[in-house]
């Protein structure tokens, strides 16, 4: 069965970028560290617009992502960051293959 991938795009207020960054990094780290079904959580920042972030998240399956969404650290992240986020979009996808160097 193909792994579940979420690509999330977030835009934050310019004055909130410095406060947002440690929050999203802590959330990503906790997701991979504490959720058995979360295999990868990449945080990227757009080079020409530092207010835009993209998250690339890989889960064992859709149920693992649903468990992620309910995890306490995710709820805490959104509670702390909700007023910083001014735009949000997601894409749900199936991972067919992964090629990378170690």
Secondary structure by P-SEA (a helix, b strand, c coil): cbbbbbbbbbbccccaaaaaaaaaaaaaaaaaaccccccbbbbbbbcccccbbbbbbbcccaaaaaaaaacaaaaaaaaacccccccbbbbbbbbccccccc
